[in-house]
């Protein structure tokens, strides 16, 4: 480190201003923007003055309010001292003081042993005047400590001593030293430490300039009680850059383009590398160069690079995309200003694509192209024009455009470009007539969408000839004129010759027979045409008033056909303009009217209607006939305009009723046409407003035919509905009866004695509940056997005799009464089987709540009962009386 020098100046009197006219300081050669360089001291005898500092080189140096001089930008100090002026101005009095500052760059680092070069310097705190001392004390001038330069990546040993800080008052006082700031007590902490007793400042580990380029510390001196003894001093430690970082390209692969045919010196692209080392020192100063070029055609040195900026430019001519479409360059960046011995290097790849320009015109593959087209065809492609172009496909320099330079004065052809193949498609856009033009010879030129590059001309191969032959086809005959207008008076009789309507065949060079004619459309069927000569005659009377005539015009369509291959035909329209003749007499309108039976008001307005037109129509003449005489006696008519007249009563009163009034109407034709029309007039009683009030008499006139038909239809529909309802009711009754017949007899549960087919299981059935026999009406219908379930020991099913319905016992309380009633019914039954046969009883089903009747037999009590009464029950119980009443036998 350079020795730290300070000049002490004793002054027993206080003088405001800079303590010296010239201030010299030693700083590092590389200065960074914002880096503090030195501290200028300004003495103010009045502590309340507000001083503003300035610099004569504001673009390079800035002076803070505390007197610290900072660098405004990063730069390298020249070998000669750098001088500038620092000014101080009193903001109140505008008094100004100046001091010249001289900055000298520190000597370059020689790389010798750090121990040999390093000499621990003492930094002495300046003297100061204490408030408790006498008014005049010797005061030592403050100084700025030059920055301490420390190389990065030092190998130690650590801690490494840097400088010793002490106060000249440590001889009389016991002092404690400390440092503050980033790197000491602020993050990153612990990099710099100080011995509190000796003031020795040391660094504890290697520094990295790429992380922190400089450290700004402040040294403090206090007594054992913590009282500040000296003003803090600033210590700046600059980390000296070492070449420990290789250049790094921003991209490993750089892509650029250059048009083919570019002249030497054409800018292509810029590659950029960065170095984390100091860019203002040789460690961070990069130089570029091209290591290789692939391919090396047409020259191995087609490009060069600016070694400082990285700009790549062309240095040779001959770039041709059709030969070489892409170049690959290996770019090297080296620091230490490109020193191959001490500098660090890195490489990247630059890919330069040669872009296409229109330096190759399109050329036709043949000088003449041929095509053919049938006549009268449009929107058909008749020829394909093929070209070759060496430029990049599907670009404006490759896309071809075709234009006809001759041979088509009427514009019957156009040439479209196929976007995929780049072929020219010659297309017919207007019909061509073989009889007029049999051959076309077109001259076509091919161009690109963009002009050719400067200096390139179109060769003869860019022009070709197209020969197009027209093919004759059978064309449709056509009528001349079409449509044809004929003026004819109406009333032309059937069989009259009207006109001749013929067609022409455009095929003059084909051998064909004459044309044939036929009718296509004749709405009124008035015409016919001769199939050979086209003569049109009438088949009915032409009537202008027909519904098929619109605006006096009748249209008919005819067809002319030839016998060519294939046969062709054409249609023509005949328009007949029918001239009116006075063939229709006028009629009265309306046909019915109503008037009052009194004279006032009783006017009826009528209109004359004539299908003819002027001059065979109005004005019309209206009059009443002479017969019968009652017409003119009762009525009168007055014309109020050419088409209108007014009919009114001549007498004061006419009885209500319906009257037929004949009216004679004559038109203005020549000769005149007249007719007698009947006007049906209803005469009725009217109110004061002229409205008819005699409704009954008018209704009595009768109903119309439509009303009668409507009434009859309603009656018929009503009768049909009634008949359908009756049929539906009868069908419903039949369905109900059928449902009753389908009921199973076993489901017919009644309170009477049922007929059974067998007696049961005999003596083995012992599970009967006799209480159910006393109340037979309590048996639930669910116990009845379902249809189809029978016992295994019952007799086969056969037709049974029909027994009359027996009356049910009126809920007997005793089984004896119940049996007696059933016995009487059985004796009186004429359909009962023979007396000597066994009765067969029906199976009642399982689950019956009644017990078995077999319990009536008891071997223990049989001797105690008397069964002689069974003989009194009649012949039906004879077998039972023999079994139980026959004594011991």
LINJO-V591554 format. One line per field, one symbol per residue. ss: DSSP state (H for helix, E for strand, L for the rest). A space follows every 50 residues. Layout:
ss: ???
This chain:
ss: LLLLLLLLLLLLLLLLEELLLEEEEEELLEELLLLEEEELLEELLLLLLL EEEEELLLLLEEELLLLEEEELLLEELLLLLEEEEEEEEELLLLLEEEEE EEEEELLLLLLLLHHHHLLLLEEEELLLLLLLLLLLLLLLLLLLLLLEEE ELLLLLLLLEEEEEEEELLLLLLLEEEEEELELLLELLLLLEEELLLLLE EEELLLLLLLLLLEEEEEEEEEELLLLELLLLEEEEEEEELLLLLLLEEL LLEEEEEEELLLLLLLEEEELLEELLLLLLLHHHLLEEEEEEEELLLLLL LLEEELLLLLEEEELLLLLLLLLLLEEEEEEEEELHHHLLLLLLEEEEEE EEEEELLLLLLLEELLLEEEEEEELLLLLLEEEEELEELLLLLLLLLLLE EEEEEELLLLLLEEEEELLLLLLEEEEELLLLLLLLLLEEEEEEEEEELL LLLLLLLLLHHHEEEEEEEEELLLLLLEELLLLEEEEEELLLLLLLEEEE LLEELLLLLLLLLLLEEEEEEELLLLEEELLLLLEEEELLLLLLLLLLLE LLEEEEEEEEELLLLLLLEEEEEEEEEEELLLLLLLEEELLEEEEELELL LLLEEEEEELLLLLLLLLLLEEELLLLLHHHHHHEEEEELLLLEEEEEEL LLELLLEEEEEEEEEELLLLLLLEEEEEEEEEEELELLLLLELLHHHHHL LLLLHHHHHHHHHHHHHHHHHHHHHHHHHHHHHHHHHHHHHLLLHHHLLL LLLLLLLLLLLHHHLLLELLHHHHLHHHLLHHHLLLLLLLLLLLLLLLLL LLLLLLLLLLLLLLHHHHHHHHHHHHHLLLLLLLLLLLLLLLLLLLLLLL ELHHHHLLLLLHHHLLLHHHHHHLHHHHHHHHHHLLLLL
